[in-house]
Amino acid sequence: MPTLQALRPFAHREYRVLISALAISIFGSGMWAVAMVYQVIHLGGGPLELSLVATAGSIGLVAFVLAGGIAADRVPQRLLIIAVEGANLAVIAAISGLAMAGWLQLWHLAVGSFVLGVGAAFFFPAYSAILPRILPPEDLLAANGMEGTMRPILQQAAGPAVAGVVVAALSPSHAVTGVATCHLLAFIVLNFLGRHALDAPHNGPTAGLTAGARGPGRTPGQQAPRKRPSSTTSARASATPSAHRGCCGPCCGPAFPCSS
């Protein structure tokens, strides 16, 4: 059944840990989108200041997305996503503490938004690189579909809705604290990823040559198939010196000396 196929990735422990941390982190990102807006307004900022803070996050994402892809290929993905989540936690916790103490300024929000953008540039390539290492090929499509379904629900609906309720009931500072709590939970969950299942990929200078020698579409442990002899090859093989014994025609020569 299609429903059961969509849930097949959850049979693997590492995937359950990873998707749980991703869900919490995405939910926190949705909360940040609303908490950041009201925090800027609370500090007396207007449309210009709000656009600057939002643009800082986009700049961090775009500027480091290529570096994030390279790091996901060269650095152990488990270490990379834990480090990214830890950095997100540190930045949002600092912003939350400054907001609660009344010391928060607009440039603090801009720096925090930039760091979150950089974190996204490193986190999601590493997440995509982890999936083939913890799931069989037949479950990858279901895992991608689960992420595609979860992202709009948590990041664009549930997260902003909860943040709006917290802002209305308490303050923007409390909403930022909620974002920090989400990153704390995601950081804790990510530490339950098994080390043995996420060893670093062995990509040295000759990795491309090795992959080219295997040929396209082959896994590292799969050998190239042996070619079956064609009819032309068989015909050439049959043209041995023994087939020309007793012949003094043009076929005789240094390669096929005449035996007569």
Secondary structure, 3 states (H helix, E strand, C coil): CHHHHHCHHHHCHHHHHHHHHHHHHHHHHHHHHHHHHHHHHHCCCCHHHHHHHHHHHHHHHHHHHHHHHHHHHHCCHHHHHHHHHHHHHHHHHHHHHHHHHCCCCHHHHHHHHHHHHHHHHHHHHHHHHHHHHHCCHHHHHHHHHHHHHHHHHHHHHHHHHHHHHHHHHCCHHHHHHHHHHHHHHHHHHHCCCCCCCCCCCCCCCCHHHHHHHHCCCCCCCCCCCCCCCCHHHHHHHHCCHHHHCCCCCCCCCCCCCCCC
